[in-house]
Amino acid sequence: MADLPVERLGGKTLLQYAHKPMMDQLARRGRTGRLITVPEGFPPGSEVANTAILGYDLNKVYEGRGPLEAASIGYEMRDDDFAIRCNIITLENGKIITHNGGNLETDDARVLIDYLNETLAAPINREQGCERIRFITGIQYRHLLVIRGGSKHIVCAPPHDHPNEEWRPLLVKASPSPSEGGDVKSPIATDSSNQTPPPSEGLGEALTPQQTADLLNDLILKSQELLAAHPYNQAKAARGERQANSIWPWSGGYRPSMQTLQQQYPQIKSGSVISAVDLIQGIGRYAGLDIVKVPGATGLADTNYEGKAQAAIDALRTQDFVFVHVEASDEAGHDGDLELKLRTIEYLDQRLIAPIFNEVSSWDEPVCIAVLPDHLTPVEQRIHVGQPVPFLIWHRDIQADDVQQYDEVACVSGSYGLLKLNEFMQALMNIQ
């Protein structure tokens, strides 16, 4: 929900402009600051920012979105698996129009993913004599592609970072080595180390970076032919609606090695993650958190805010730590919808944060609440931006600072200052 100043709002950010009395009250009664959620050299994505918020060292654990979403879906990665996020997107006139396939619904996406496994994956696997590739259904437009023996040393372009741009120049490329001037953690690179590809038992040699890039590009091109011919898209075309007409793989890696939060912080004996987004659920699974799925949680502005609030309250009755994630403002930012993004901030304030605060503030057992975005998604840029985000921390005995409202500008003066790496989680864990 963090943003940049918008001329249409008199030069205010959306957080400055929105009516959010609960967040402002918590800021007045608590302490504030800013947090660097995207360490230098990493792409400003949700997989990076949310992992950083939870206190993990990205240089040690970052493997891209694919493995995290595999964990959420329940796919147990093999040692020789390369898992990569696979959007179903909309292409028109040679350009990326949307990263979400025209707001593709999961039930429709499942039909398309099954179709791609039958018509695209199966022929390749028969030719290879093994299951080299597999598409796995996720949520809405967010899916998974697993390549056995694939290399993560490739450069991919996140589709949400390239709206209305030509797609052909954004096809997958092999990552140049450091000796060739490559930056393995550049904003469009999925690579994060010099780790060599894992062995592929029964498959011969693992794929090289160039072979992996060539395979992914071939899948992209073939998917466009197949998806255009599918009855779902034929019907969409007849109605003049946006089609879900191409796959777009990005942000892949191998199985990450992450300690649980319980192993890192003795204050946390148990915890939950509440999110409609499979990526966040995957982070939670590796972090040792229970995954709580709320009926009606969509990842969009129409999500079940009240249901998420109640799920958080219920979890806090028996657990030490609850991570509640709401995707709505991010999606509105990607769509460039100013009014919708303002509404999502106000919904978050009144329909989720307020009910949680009103309940837990009366408990005998003290509860600490922190509020923060994971990254900026400026509504006028429609992409992720890796600037520091504002945060607030409240509990009933905290010594308040002088900040009177919660936004990107006010929190610059907060008493926590500018935090980085695991300093945010350390601040939370040090509260007595």
Phi, psi and chi 1 to 4 in degrees:
 res  aa     phi    psi   chi1   chi2   chi3   chi4
   1 MET       -  -12.6   63.9 -178.5  170.4      -
   2 ALA   -67.6  151.8      -      -      -      -
   3 ASP  -153.4 -176.2 -146.1  -62.0      -      -
   4 LEU  -108.7  164.9  -60.5  172.9      -      -
   5 PRO   -57.4  138.8  -26.4   35.5      -      -
   6 VAL  -118.6  124.5  176.3      -      -      -
   7 GLU   -59.4  -39.1 -175.2  175.9  -11.7      -
   8 ARG   -63.0  -20.3  -72.8  173.9  -73.4  169.1
   9 LEU  -102.9   24.0  -58.2  179.7      -      -
  10 GLY    70.6   27.5      -      -      -      -
  11 GLY    83.1    7.3      -      -      -      -
  12 LYS   -89.1  156.3  -66.4 -177.7  177.0 -178.3
  13 THR   -79.5  169.5   70.5      -      -      -
  14 LEU   -66.7  -35.2  -79.8   77.6      -      -
  15 LEU   -66.6  -34.1  -83.5  173.3      -      -
  16 GLN   -69.6  -34.6  -71.1  178.9  -60.9      -
  17 TYR   -85.2  -34.2 -171.0   88.1      -      -
  18 ALA   -67.4  153.1      -      -      -      -
  19 HIS   -86.6  106.2  179.9   65.7      -      -
  20 LYS  -140.3   65.2   49.1  178.6 -170.2    6.6
  21 PRO   -60.2  -30.7   21.1  -33.2      -      -
  22 MET   -71.1  -46.5 -171.3   73.5 -103.7      -
  23 MET   -63.7  -40.1  -76.5 -174.2  -98.5      -
  24 ASP   -64.7  -38.3  -71.0  -18.9      -      -
  25 GLN   -63.5  -43.6  179.9 -174.4  156.8      -
  26 LEU   -63.6  -36.6  -70.3  172.4      -      -
  27 ALA   -65.2  -42.6      -      -      -      -
  28 ARG   -64.7  -35.9  -74.3 -167.7  -61.9  -87.0
  29 ARG   -93.5   -5.8  -62.8  173.6   58.9  178.8
  30 GLY  -122.2 -154.3      -      -      -      -
  31 ARG  -122.4  150.7  -66.4  178.8   60.2 -167.9
  32 THR  -132.0  171.7   64.2      -      -      -
  33 GLY   179.3 -165.1      -      -      -      -
  34 ARG  -129.7  154.2  -66.8 -174.6  -58.4  153.5
  35 LEU  -131.8  132.4  174.8   64.4      -      -
  36 ILE   -82.3  107.6  -62.9  172.2      -      -
  37 THR   -97.7  -10.6   60.3      -      -      -
  38 VAL  -120.0   97.1 -179.3      -      -      -
  39 PRO   -61.5  155.4  -20.9   32.2      -      -
  40 GLU   -56.6  133.0 -175.5  176.8   -4.7      -
  41 GLY    93.2   -2.8      -      -      -      -
  42 PHE  -111.0  150.7  -74.2   87.8      -      -
  43 PRO   -69.2  145.4   24.6  -33.4      -      -
  44 PRO   -80.9   59.6   30.7  -35.0      -      -
  45 GLY  -104.9  167.1      -      -      -      -
  46 SER   -64.7  -32.4  -61.6      -      -      -
  47 GLU   -65.4  -37.1   75.9  -76.4    8.0      -
  48 VAL   -72.7  -52.2  167.9      -      -      -
  49 ALA   -64.3  -44.5      -      -      -      -
  50 ASN   -70.8  -34.3  -75.3  -82.9      -      -
  51 THR   -65.7  -40.0  -55.8      -      -      -
  52 ALA   -66.2  -41.3      -      -      -      -
  53 ILE   -56.2  -38.2  -72.7  170.1      -      -
  54 LEU   -78.8    3.6  -69.7  173.0      -      -
  55 GLY    93.3   11.2      -      -      -      -
  56 TYR   -85.3  147.3  -72.1   97.2      -      -
  57 ASP   -82.8  108.4 -176.1  -18.2      -      -
  58 LEU   -61.6  -30.3  -86.1  -63.5      -      -
  59 ASN   -64.4  -21.5  -73.9  -65.2      -      -
  60 LYS   -99.1  -29.0  -65.4 -179.9  179.1  178.5
  61 VAL  -119.0  -11.0  -54.6      -      -      -
  62 TYR   -69.9  124.7  179.6   65.9      -      -
  63 GLU  -135.1   15.7  -75.9  -71.1  -16.8      -
  64 GLY    86.3  179.3      -      -      -      -
  65 ARG   -76.5  -34.9  -67.6 -167.9  177.7 -148.9
  66 GLY   -51.6  -53.9      -      -      -      -
  67 PRO   -62.5  -32.7  -25.0   35.7      -      -
  68 LEU   -67.8  -40.5  -61.9  173.0      -      -
  69 GLU   -72.6  -29.2  -59.3 -166.3   11.6      -
  70 ALA   -61.2  -41.7      -      -      -      -
  71 ALA   -63.3  -40.2      -      -      -      -
  72 SER   -65.8  -43.9  168.6      -      -      -
  73 ILE   -66.7  -25.1  -68.7  169.0      -      -
  74 GLY    98.5   12.4      -      -      -      -
  75 TYR   -83.3  121.1  177.2   78.6      -      -
  76 GLU   -86.2  108.2 -172.0   67.8   27.8      -
  77 MET   -69.4  137.3  -70.5 -177.0   65.4      -
  78 ARG   -82.9  165.3  -62.0  170.8  -67.8 -156.4
  79 ASP   -62.5  -27.3  -70.2  -20.0      -      -
  80 ASP  -102.0   14.8   59.3   -6.2      -      -
  81 ASP   -84.8  138.3  -83.3  -15.8      -      -
  82 PHE  -113.7  115.5  168.5   69.2      -      -
  83 ALA  -108.5  131.4      -      -      -      -
  84 ILE  -134.6  137.2 -172.4  165.8      -      -
  85 ARG   -59.4  139.5  164.9   74.1  168.6  -91.5
  86 CYS  -132.8   97.0 -174.1      -      -      -
  87 ASN   -73.4  153.6  -78.2   37.0      -      -
  88 ILE  -107.1  118.8  -61.0 -178.5      -      -
  89 ILE  -119.4  177.0   69.1  172.7      -      -
  90 THR  -112.9  124.0  -59.7      -      -      -
  91 LEU  -112.6  137.6  -58.0  178.4      -      -
  92 GLU  -144.8  134.2  -69.9  179.0    9.7      -
  93 ASN    52.2   40.0  -59.8  -40.8      -      -
  94 GLY    77.1   10.8      -      -      -      -
  95 LYS  -126.4  156.1  -65.8 -177.2  178.2 -178.7
  96 ILE   -78.4  116.2  -64.8  175.3      -      -
  97 ILE   -92.6  -49.1  -58.5  -57.5      -      -
  98 THR  -138.3  152.0   75.2      -      -      -
  99 HIS   -87.8   -1.8   66.2  -73.2      -      -
 100 ASN  -120.4   17.1   57.6   24.3      -      -
 101 GLY    61.8   31.4      -      -      -      -
 102 GLY    70.2   42.1      -      -      -      -
 103 ASN    55.7   54.0  -71.2  -38.4      -      -
 104 LEU   -59.9  134.9 -174.5   63.9      -      -
 105 GLU   -89.2  152.0  -63.8  -68.8  -17.7      -
 106 THR   -60.6  -41.7  -57.9      -      -      -
 107 ASP   -62.1  -39.9  -71.6  -16.5      -      -
 108 ASP   -70.1  -39.5  -65.0  -38.9      -      -
 109 ALA   -62.4  -37.8      -      -      -      -
 110 ARG   -60.5  -39.1 -176.2  174.6  -67.5  105.9
 111 VAL   -63.0  -42.4  173.3      -      -      -
 112 LEU   -69.4  -39.7  -62.6  179.7      -      -
 113 ILE   -65.7  -43.0  -69.1  -64.8      -      -
 114 ASP   -59.6  -40.8  -70.8  -15.2      -      -
 115 TYR   -62.8  -42.1  171.5   68.0      -      -
 116 LEU   -67.8  -35.2  -69.0  174.0      -      -
 117 ASN   -64.2  -38.5  -89.0  -40.2      -      -
 118 GLU   -73.8  -42.8  -65.1  169.2    4.2      -
 119 THR   -99.2  -19.1   59.6      -      -      -
 120 LEU  -115.7  -51.5 -174.5   51.7      -      -
 121 ALA   -71.6  -45.8      -      -      -      -
 122 ALA   -58.5  -45.8      -      -      -      -
 123 PRO   -61.5  -38.6  -25.2   35.6      -      -
 124 ILE   -65.7  -42.5  -67.5  174.2      -      -
 125 ASN   -65.7  -37.5  -67.4  -23.3      -      -
 126 ARG   -64.5  -40.9  -75.5 -164.8  -64.0  -90.4
 127 GLU   -65.0  -38.0  179.7 -178.2  -35.6      -
 128 GLN   -80.1  -19.6  -63.2  -93.4  -25.2      -
 129 GLY    77.7   19.9      -      -      -      -
 130 CYS  -164.1  174.0   63.6      -      -      -
 131 GLU   -85.9   84.7 -172.5  179.4   61.4      -
 132 ARG   -74.9  -41.4  171.0   67.9   79.8  175.9
 133 ILE  -130.6  155.1   65.7  171.0      -      -
 134 ARG  -155.3  130.5  179.9 -178.0  176.3 -170.6
 135 PHE   -92.4  137.9  -65.8   95.3      -      -
 136 ILE  -128.1  129.0  -58.6  173.6      -      -
 137 THR   -69.0  133.6  -55.9      -      -      -
 138 GLY  -111.3 -121.4      -      -      -      -
 139 ILE  -126.6  131.2  -61.9  174.3      -      -
 140 GLN    52.9 -117.0  -64.8  170.9  -29.4      -
 141 TYR   -92.6   -2.0   61.8   88.7      -      -
 142 ARG   -98.6  112.1  -46.2  174.0 -170.3   95.7
 143 HIS  -132.6 -176.0  -53.7  -74.2      -      -
 144 LEU  -129.7  140.1 -173.8   69.6      -      -
 145 LEU  -122.8  125.5  171.5   59.6      -      -
 146 VAL  -110.8  126.6  178.9      -      -      -
 147 ILE  -118.1  115.3  -58.5  177.6      -      -
 148 ARG   -72.4  122.4 -142.7  174.6  153.1 -164.3
 149 GLY    81.5    9.2      -      -      -      -
 150 GLY   -72.3  156.8      -      -      -      -
 151 SER  -101.1  138.3  171.1      -      -      -
 152 LYS   -85.9   -2.2   72.5  173.2 -175.8  177.6
 153 HIS   -84.4   65.8  -62.4  -84.4      -      -
 154 ILE  -135.6  164.0   56.2  175.2      -      -
 155 VAL  -116.0  123.0  178.4      -      -      -
 156 CYS  -124.0  151.8  -60.1      -      -      -
 157 ALA  -105.4  114.7      -      -      -      -
 158 PRO   -59.2  125.3  -22.1   33.6      -      -
 159 PRO   -64.1  -29.7   23.0  -33.2      -      -
 160 HIS   -71.3  -13.0   54.7  -95.0      -      -
 161 ASP   -91.5    0.1  -77.3  -12.3      -      -
 162 HIS  -135.5   46.6  -60.5  -84.4      -      -
 163 PRO   -65.8  139.2   25.8  -34.9      -      -
 164 ASN    63.3   22.4  -63.3  -43.0      -      -
 165 GLU  -105.5  153.8  -66.9 -175.5   27.7      -
 166 GLU   -64.7  136.3  -66.1 -174.8    2.4      -
 167 TRP   -85.4  -28.1   61.2  -92.6      -      -
 168 ARG   -60.8  -42.6  -75.1 -171.2  177.1  -84.1
 169 PRO   -66.0  -11.7  -22.5   34.6      -      -
 170 LEU   -97.6    6.5  -58.6  172.9      -      -
 171 LEU   -61.0  161.8  -72.6  170.1      -      -
 172 VAL   -65.8  141.1 -176.1      -      -      -
 173 LYS  -129.3  151.5  -58.1  172.1 -178.1   62.9
 174 ALA   -68.1  140.2      -      -      -      -
 175 SER   -77.2  127.4  179.9      -      -      -
 176 PRO   -66.7  146.2   23.6  -32.1      -      -
 177 SER   -71.8  160.3   66.7      -      -      -
 178 PRO   -55.1  -33.2  -27.8   35.6      -      -
 179 SER   -67.6  -20.2   63.4      -      -      -
 180 GLU   -98.0   10.2  -61.8  171.7  -46.6      -
 181 GLY    90.2   13.8      -      -      -      -
 182 GLY   -75.2  146.6      -      -      -      -
 183 ASP  -115.2  102.9  178.5    3.0      -      -
 184 VAL   -69.3  -10.7  -63.6      -      -      -
 185 LYS  -122.4   34.3  -67.4 -168.9  -75.2  -73.4
 186 SER   -68.1  163.2   67.6      -      -      -
 187 PRO   -57.5  -21.7  -28.6   36.6      -      -
 188 ILE  -113.6   14.0   60.4  170.6      -      -
 189 ALA   -98.3  140.6      -      -      -      -
 190 THR   -93.7  -10.5   63.8      -      -      -
 191 ASP   -74.1  146.7 -163.5   -1.7      -      -
 192 SER  -137.9    2.9   64.3      -      -      -
 193 SER  -164.0 -179.4   72.9      -      -      -
 194 ASN   -96.7   19.4  -68.9  -36.2      -      -
 195 GLN   -59.4  137.1  179.7 -178.4  -11.7      -
 196 THR   -82.1  154.5   56.5      -      -      -
 197 PRO   -60.1  148.5  -21.9   33.0      -      -
 198 PRO   -73.0  158.6   28.5  -34.6      -      -
 199 PRO   -69.4  152.3   26.6  -34.5      -      -
 200 SER  -119.4   96.0  -63.2      -      -      -
 201 GLU   -63.8  130.3  -64.9 -179.1    6.3      -
 202 GLY    82.5   -2.3      -      -      -      -
 203 LEU  -114.3    3.3  -68.3  174.1      -      -
 204 GLY    75.9 -147.0      -      -      -      -
 205 GLU   -70.0  146.6  -66.0  -64.7  -36.6      -
 206 ALA   -65.8  156.7      -      -      -      -
 207 LEU   -67.4  143.6  -61.9  177.9      -      -
 208 THR   -76.5  166.1   66.0      -      -      -
 209 PRO   -55.7  -41.1  -29.4   36.9      -      -
 210 GLN   -67.5  -40.4 -171.9   60.4   57.6      -
 211 GLN   -63.8  -38.6  -71.1  171.9  -31.6      -
 212 THR   -65.3  -44.2  -56.4      -      -      -
 213 ALA   -62.3  -43.7      -      -      -      -
 214 ASP   -62.3  -41.8  -69.2  -16.9      -      -
 215 LEU   -62.8  -46.3  173.6   58.3      -      -
 216 LEU   -63.2  -41.8  -72.0  169.1      -      -
 217 ASN   -65.3  -37.1  -71.1  -27.6      -      -
 218 ASP   -63.7  -40.2 -174.4   54.6      -      -
 219 LEU   -64.2  -40.9  -66.5  173.5      -      -
 220 ILE   -59.5  -49.7  -69.1  172.1      -      -
 221 LEU   -65.6  -44.3  -64.5  173.9      -      -
 222 LYS   -67.0  -34.3  -70.9  179.6  177.7  176.1
 223 SER   -63.1  -34.0   76.8      -      -      -
 224 GLN   -64.8  -41.0  -66.6  172.2   16.0      -
 225 GLU   -65.0  -44.9  -62.2  177.5   11.2      -
 226 LEU   -69.6  -45.8  -67.6  166.4      -      -
 227 LEU   -67.2  -35.0  -70.8  171.4      -      -
 228 ALA   -61.9  -30.0      -      -      -      -
 229 ALA   -88.7   -7.3      -      -      -      -
 230 HIS   -72.7  142.4 -167.6  -83.5      -      -
 231 PRO   -55.1  -33.6  -27.0   34.5      -      -
 232 TYR   -58.6  -48.5  171.5   81.5      -      -
 233 ASN   -76.3  -30.1  -78.9  -45.3      -      -
 234 GLN   -60.9  -41.9  -67.4  -78.8  -55.7      -
 235 ALA   -68.2  -39.2      -      -      -      -
 236 LYS   -62.3  -42.6  -62.8  -82.8  -81.9 -171.1
 237 ALA   -62.9  -40.9      -      -      -      -
 238 ALA   -63.1  -29.4      -      -      -      -
 239 ARG   -91.0   -0.3  -65.4 -167.2  -62.9  -92.0
 240 GLY    73.2   25.2      -      -      -      -
 241 GLU  -100.3  161.1  -61.4  173.7   -5.2      -
 242 ARG   -66.3  135.8  -71.7  176.5  173.6  173.8
 243 GLN   -97.7  153.1  -59.0  171.6   52.2      -
 244 ALA   -93.6   82.1      -      -      -      -
 245 ASN  -117.2   15.9   56.3   10.0      -      -
 246 SER  -161.1  145.2  180.0      -      -      -
 247 ILE   -82.8  158.7   66.0  165.2      -      -
 248 TRP  -148.1   98.8 -162.5  -93.2      -      -
 249 PRO   -81.8  143.2   24.3  -26.1      -      -
 250 TRP  -166.7  157.1   61.9  -75.2      -      -
 251 SER    59.5   71.0 -165.6      -      -      -
 252 GLY  -111.5  169.4      -      -      -      -
 253 GLY  -178.8 -175.4      -      -      -      -
 254 TYR   -96.1  179.0  -48.8  140.6      -      -
 255 ARG   -63.9  123.3 -178.7 -173.9  177.1   94.6
 256 PRO   -77.8  158.8   28.2  -33.5      -      -
 257 SER  -112.2  102.6  177.1      -      -      -
 258 MET  -126.6  134.6  -68.7  172.2   60.1      -
 259 GLN   -73.3  154.4  -74.1 -171.4  -40.1      -
 260 THR   -77.4  162.3   65.2      -      -      -
 261 LEU   -62.1  -33.9  -68.6  177.3      -      -
 262 GLN   -62.9  -34.4  -67.2   90.1  -29.3      -
 263 GLN   -73.5  -28.4  -69.2  171.1  -40.3      -
 264 GLN   -89.4  -33.0  -65.2 -171.6   83.5      -
 265 TYR  -128.7  110.1  -56.2  105.6      -      -
 266 PRO   -63.8  -18.4   20.0  -31.0      -      -
 267 GLN   -69.1  -20.2  -60.0   91.8  -28.1      -
 268 ILE  -101.8  108.2  -60.5  176.6      -      -
 269 LYS   -94.9  -27.3  -58.2  -64.6 -170.4  -63.0
 270 SER  -157.1  158.2   60.3      -      -      -
 271 GLY  -170.4  171.7      -      -      -      -
 272 SER  -138.7  156.9  -68.0      -      -      -
 273 VAL  -120.5  134.6   58.3      -      -      -
 274 ILE  -122.8  109.4  -59.9  169.6      -      -
 275 SER  -160.6  149.8  175.5      -      -      -
 276 ALA   -90.0   -4.2      -      -      -      -
 277 VAL  -100.1  125.4  177.8      -      -      -
 278 ASP   -62.9  -33.6   39.9    9.3      -      -
 279 LEU   -56.8  -47.2  162.1   69.1      -      -
 280 ILE   -68.1  -37.8  -53.8  -58.2      -      -
 281 GLN   -61.9  -37.8  -65.4  173.6   12.1      -
 282 GLY   -65.8  -42.8      -      -      -      -
 283 ILE   -58.3  -45.2  -66.0  172.7      -      -
 284 GLY   -60.2  -39.8      -      -      -      -
 285 ARG   -63.2  -46.5 -171.5  178.3  -64.8  -82.0
 286 TYR   -65.7  -29.2  -81.1  115.8      -      -
 287 ALA   -79.9   -1.1      -      -      -      -
 288 GLY    83.5   20.5      -      -      -      -
 289 LEU   -97.2  146.8  -56.6  176.4      -      -
 290 ASP   -71.3  141.1  -64.0  -24.0      -      -
 291 ILE   -94.2  119.6  -63.8  175.6      -      -
 292 VAL  -106.3  117.8  178.0      -      -      -
 293 LYS  -101.8  125.7  -64.3 -172.3  177.1 -178.1
 294 VAL  -102.9  124.4  175.5      -      -      -
 295 PRO   -56.0  135.3  -24.4   34.3      -      -
 296 GLY    84.0    0.2      -      -      -      -
 297 ALA   -79.7  121.3      -      -      -      -
 298 THR  -115.8  -18.1   64.7      -      -      -
 299 GLY    82.8    4.2      -      -      -      -
 300 LEU  -124.3 -176.6  -60.9  171.4      -      -
 301 ALA   -64.0  -21.2      -      -      -      -
 302 ASP   -90.6   17.2   63.4   -7.1      -      -
 303 THR   -65.3  165.3 -163.8      -      -      -
 304 ASN   -88.3   82.3 -176.3   -0.6      -      -
 305 TYR   -61.2  -45.7  -61.7   89.6      -      -
 306 GLU   -63.2  -38.2  -68.3   82.8    1.6      -
 307 GLY   -65.0  -39.4      -      -      -      -
 308 LYS   -66.0  -40.9  -75.3 -170.7  170.8 -175.4
 309 ALA   -60.5  -45.2      -      -      -      -
 310 GLN   -66.8  -38.0 -171.5   59.4   52.7      -
 311 ALA   -62.8  -38.7      -      -      -      -
 312 ALA   -65.7  -43.2      -      -      -      -
 313 ILE   -61.5  -45.4  -68.2  166.6      -      -
 314 ASP   -62.2  -41.9  -67.5  -17.2      -      -
 315 ALA   -65.4  -38.4      -      -      -      -
 316 LEU   -68.5  -16.8  -77.6  169.3      -      -
 317 ARG   -67.6  -25.9  -64.4 -174.5 -170.2  -78.9
 318 THR  -126.2  -10.7   58.8      -      -      -
 319 GLN  -121.7  164.1  -65.0 -174.5  -41.6      -
 320 ASP   -89.3  -26.8  -57.6  -50.1      -      -
 321 PHE  -144.9  131.2 -178.5   84.6      -      -
 322 VAL  -133.2  128.1  179.0      -      -      -
 323 PHE  -109.4  107.5 -171.0   80.6      -      -
 324 VAL  -103.7  125.1 -174.2      -      -      -
 325 HIS  -122.1  132.1  173.1  -92.1      -      -
 326 VAL  -124.2  123.5  177.1      -      -      -
 327 GLU   -90.8  -12.0 -179.7   77.5   -5.4      -
 328 ALA   -56.2  -45.4      -      -      -      -
 329 SER   -65.1  -34.9  -63.9      -      -      -
 330 ASP   -63.9  -45.7 -178.7   66.8      -      -
 331 GLU   -64.8  -39.9  -67.8  -68.6  -18.2      -
 332 ALA   -64.3  -37.1      -      -      -      -
 333 GLY   -64.3  -42.3      -      -      -      -
 334 HIS   -63.5  -32.8  -75.1  -51.7      -      -
 335 ASP   -79.4   -8.4  -72.2  -18.3      -      -
 336 GLY    68.7   25.9      -      -      -      -
 337 ASP   -98.7   96.2 -166.6  -31.9      -      -
 338 LEU   -61.8  -49.8  176.0   65.8      -      -
 339 GLU   -64.2  -39.6  -67.3 -175.9   -1.9      -
 340 LEU   -66.7  -41.4 -179.9   61.2      -      -
 341 LYS   -64.2  -39.3 -173.0  171.3  179.0 -177.5
 342 LEU   -58.7  -43.3  -77.3  169.6      -      -
 343 ARG   -63.8  -38.5  -74.7 -158.2  -57.5  -84.8
 344 THR   -64.8  -35.2   64.9      -      -      -
 345 ILE   -66.0  -42.9  -66.8  170.8      -      -
 346 GLU   -69.5  -37.7  -66.3  171.0   -5.4      -
 347 TYR   -61.7  -45.6  -72.1  161.3      -      -
 348 LEU   -57.3  -44.0  176.8   72.8      -      -
 349 ASP   -63.4  -51.1 -174.8   80.7      -      -
 350 GLN   -90.0  -29.6  -71.9  -58.8  -64.2      -
 351 ARG  -101.8  -11.5  -61.0  172.0   60.7 -174.1
 352 LEU  -126.4  -57.0 -171.0  140.1      -      -
 353 ILE   -68.0  -45.1  -61.7  174.8      -      -
 354 ALA   -59.8  -48.1      -      -      -      -
 355 PRO   -61.2  -38.1  -23.6   33.3      -      -
 356 ILE   -64.5  -48.3  -67.3  173.9      -      -
 357 PHE   -61.2  -46.3  171.5   78.7      -      -
 358 ASN   -60.8  -31.4  -69.0  -24.2      -      -
 359 GLU   -79.3  -55.2  173.3   65.4   27.8      -
 360 VAL   -75.1  -22.3  -55.4      -      -      -
 361 SER   -68.0  -15.2   59.9      -      -      -
 362 SER   -98.3   -2.4   65.9      -      -      -
 363 TRP   -73.3  150.3  -70.1    1.9      -      -
 364 ASP   -66.6  -41.0  -68.7  -24.5      -      -
 365 GLU   -77.4  125.2 -177.6  179.0   17.3      -
 366 PRO   -68.9  143.2   24.9  -33.0      -      -
 367 VAL  -124.9  137.3  174.1      -      -      -
 368 CYS  -103.7  135.4  174.0      -      -      -
 369 ILE  -118.5  131.1  -66.0  175.8      -      -
 370 ALA  -119.4  140.6      -      -      -      -
 371 VAL  -127.6  129.6  177.0      -      -      -
 372 LEU  -166.5  153.5   72.8  165.1      -      -
 373 PRO   -80.8  166.8   -4.1   20.9      -      -
 374 ASP   -86.6  -37.5   51.2    0.5      -      -
 375 HIS  -159.7  173.4   52.9   67.1      -      -
 376 LEU   -82.5  139.6  -79.5   68.8      -      -
 377 THR  -129.2   78.2  -50.7      -      -      -
 378 PRO   -58.4  130.0  -24.9   35.8      -      -
 379 VAL   -65.6  -25.9   71.8      -      -      -
 380 GLU   -90.2  -11.3  -65.5 -169.3  -35.3      -
 381 GLN  -104.7  -29.9  -64.7 -174.1   22.4      -
 382 ARG    68.0   18.6  -60.9  178.7   56.9 -171.0
 383 ILE  -132.5  167.5   62.3  174.0      -      -
 384 HIS   -75.5  143.9  -65.8  172.0      -      -
 385 VAL  -130.0  133.8  173.3      -      -      -
 386 GLY   -92.0   43.9      -      -      -      -
 387 GLN   -89.2  161.4  -65.0 -175.6   12.4      -
 388 PRO   -58.7  148.6  -23.6   34.0      -      -
 389 VAL  -110.1  151.0  -59.2      -      -      -
 390 PRO   -78.1  146.0   30.2  -34.6      -      -
 391 PHE  -140.0  157.9   71.6   86.0      -      -
 392 LEU  -131.6  149.5   67.7   84.6      -      -
 393 ILE  -131.0  127.6  -64.7  176.7      -      -
 394 TRP  -129.5  137.5  169.0   89.3      -      -
 395 HIS  -149.1  165.6   64.2   90.7      -      -
 396 ARG   -68.4  -18.8   63.4 -169.4 -177.6 -163.6
 397 ASP  -106.8    7.7  -63.6  -39.5      -      -
 398 ILE   -70.8  147.8 -160.8  168.0      -      -
 399 GLN   -86.3  111.1 -175.7   66.8   42.1      -
 400 ALA   -68.4  149.4      -      -      -      -
 401 ASP   -95.8 -166.3   58.1   24.3      -      -
 402 ASP   -91.2   -1.0  -65.5  -30.0      -      -
 403 VAL   -70.6  132.6  172.7      -      -      -
 404 GLN  -106.2  -11.1  -62.6  -61.8  -63.1      -
 405 GLN  -149.9  163.1   58.3 -167.2   40.9      -
 406 TYR  -104.4  109.1  174.4   70.6      -      -
 407 ASP  -165.5  177.7   59.2   59.5      -      -
 408 GLU   -64.7  -31.3  -59.1   88.3  -15.4      -
 409 VAL   -84.7  -48.9  177.1      -      -      -
 410 ALA   -60.5  -38.6      -      -      -      -
 411 CYS   -72.3  -10.5  -69.9      -      -      -
 412 VAL   -59.9  -31.2  170.8      -      -      -
 413 SER   -89.4    3.8  -57.6      -      -      -
 414 GLY   -65.6  153.7      -      -      -      -
 415 SER   -71.9  -17.3   56.9      -      -      -
 416 TYR   -77.3  -17.9  -80.7  114.0      -      -
 417 GLY    70.2 -144.2      -      -      -      -
 418 LEU  -108.3  111.9 -179.8   63.2      -      -
 419 LEU   -98.2  159.2  -56.9 -174.1      -      -
 420 LYS  -148.9  169.2   58.7 -176.6  178.4  179.5
 421 LEU    51.0 -127.4  -57.9  176.4      -      -
 422 ASN   -94.4   14.7   65.9  -15.5      -      -
 423 GLU   -67.0  -30.1  -68.5  174.1  -13.3      -
 424 PHE   -66.5  -48.8  173.2   76.6      -      -
 425 MET   -64.8  -36.3  -82.8  -64.8  -73.2      -
 426 GLN   -62.9  -39.6  -68.8  -70.5   -4.2      -
 427 ALA   -61.6  -42.9      -      -      -      -
 428 LEU   -64.5  -44.8  -79.7  178.2      -      -
 429 MET   -70.6  -22.4  -65.9  -58.9  106.1      -
 430 ASN   -84.7   -5.6  -72.1  -23.8      -      -
 431 ILE   -71.6  129.1  -69.9  172.8      -      -
 432 GLN  -102.1      -  -59.0  -62.4  -39.2      -
